[in-house]
């Protein structure tokens, strides 16, 4: 019996009609006939690649002198059984074949050896492909049979799966009830898949083949002009499934990243796709006008800026003529390491290629060669003292070099930046940044890089689900530092305090009374006790970072937290043992968390740090030994590792991505870029993480408001960060409103709570009757509850 119902009528059929408008051939396969001339062109319901469509498509796309045997060989390699492979690696293997083609070898009629790359798809001209949209398709595995809502085939290869729900139904049920089941029961469906689209009409989310639910995101606009459909599903279909867009997404916006837990596949979100293509368009404009300024790409922290860099550079290498070299420049060691690591993890840097400059001389060697990528700190653009150079020489006169500067506005106008431009006089310049240009630097940045080519701010990322919301909590207000007069010079000292002991000493001297106030032992002990209680009492037990004033603060706070930790654990054990058995689980979980949690100090090295800290009665030796012995960054990034709390002052504030971090304890005055980069450590998407939390011990709120006004709020005056106290007040008001309403229908919630035994059950039953007495009362209660 054919399917019926609102899902088919209001979601699936209109989608098929729209797909037909976009150029797809629409087919209903509910009553499919099999065979070469069947409905779809497959021999079995076990087959996911439609062989009888793929074969003629390949024959048409490849040279006439390619023998049929080579075509069959290419098809066999594509469709071979990969069920014993890791599923993501199997997906990547098929993806590489589909994107890059199959290298076939044969001997022609003259006896000559021929080698040619055979294409499965025409990625340049979408209309040259066989485009098939199939609804109600049956798929079998050796144990199960499932019916799919819609699948999009290009030359018989299933690139897109769509799972629909009726209007008003939970969209997440499409993931929980259907997609996860398909991954287990018909795994062959996903080996060639590019991405998945879930929708109930009003909502639509897309995600890569094996994405967890948290990484499915909205596709909010159709194109760069901001056009939208009448509903979310129309926007998503037009924005991702127009054949030309789909093949662009497939070819240029998929990445496979090596991670500690295994290979991870990711597909660009809407803002990344549109932003990168805007940058590509600007590159073409700049070349035509002989303009070496390629623009500024502002996408807020946590929204995938490094991946956007990856996709931009890879698309240029594939599609823009030229022997391009990208010089990836940062001004922080952590950023440099992170960026190089991201590209290496994506497999775009060959393992044997040593393109990460480790010295001034090494950078010169790399720029003299013809590498596709060179990664360097801007500090390595300096004259050679050994060669007696007094100014920076030219290192390359090539015009097909693109310098991509991360956090472009921060260090681009000093001597080092001038050195870089002297070294590469004909290179084009492009800036990527997670924070916008602010007064005093905007004009200088435009002169060097040009105008914005893409903007995606703090609020945009939260609204799209690319990052989680951030909540702000002001704790222990009496310990705040009033810092309206916090000077730019002091700001610079704070940034430098991670680098050398002279800066740390200067910090103490410049702060004077304020430094003494912040480092007062009684204050730090109070904060340590509060931090322990807060860390243990959180609902979502994500990882956390304490950001102190300097190395001394980080080490001292670690030691104080250790003491407070032991005291609080003893207290919880006593409370746990005093409780009735049924009331113990929550405290037992907190005790287990405390017993298994590891913590560490993470600060950079500097000369004379032993003396500097010894003079303050602090011993950094065990911490330094551990930092040298263990890879603390990887431990902290690993959500399952017990290293859950770290004490820092400057490291890991940029170029560090640990999605399971949910709380940042701020005890260091900061503002502008540094403040925004620091709080962004908690905004990454992670399973079961609904928000990040910024706990303020030092009074940065005024600076946070100022920063958000520039960096995150776009055209609205509403802050994109929620204030915990305000949320608590709203919750209290909502509870009061609900209790008042219940009292009007003679339901006393407090009496129900306090009642014991049979009386409690009787009161609860009476309350149910009173609240369900009629539809109006029931609806009012539901809304208020």
Secondary structure, 3 states (H helix, E strand, C coil): CCCCCHHHHHHHHHHHHHHHHHCCEEEECCCCCCCCCCCCCCCCCCCCCCHHHHHHHHHHHCCCCCCHHHHHHHHHHHHCCCCCCCHHHHHHHHHHHHHHCEEEEEECCCCCEEEEEECCCCCCCHHHCCEEEEEEEEEECCCCEEEEEEEEEECCEEEEEEEECCCCCCCHHHHHHHHHHHHHHCCHHHHCCCEEEEECCCCEEEEECCCCHHHCEECCCCCCCCCCCCCHHHHHHHHHCCHHHHHHHHHHCEEEEEECCEEEEEECCHHHHHHHHHHHHHHHHHHHHCCCEEEEEEECCCCCHHHHHHHHHHHHHHHCCCCCEEEEEECCHHHHHHHHHHHHHCCCCCCCCCCECCCHHHHHHHHHCCCCEEEEEHHHCCCCCCCCCCCCCCCCCCCCEEEEEECCCCCCCCHHHHHHHHHCCCCEEEEEECCCCCCCCHHHHHHHHCCEEEEECHHHHHHHCCCCEEEEEECCHHHCCCCCCCCHHHHHHHHHCCCCHHHHHHHHHHHCHHHHHHCCHHHHHHHHHHHHHHHHHCCCCCEEEEECCCHHHHHHHHHHHHHHHHHHHHHHHHHHHHCCHHHCHHHHHHHHHHHHCEEEECCCCCCCHHHHHHCCCCCCHHHHHHHHHCCHHHHHHCCCCCEEEEEECCCCCCCCCCCCEEEEEECCCCCHHHHHHHHHHHCCCCCCCCEEEEEECCCCHHHHHHHHHHHCCCCCCCCCEEEHHHHHHHHHHHHHHHHHHHHHCCCCHHHHHHCCHHHHHHHHHHHHHHHCCCHHHHHHHHHHC
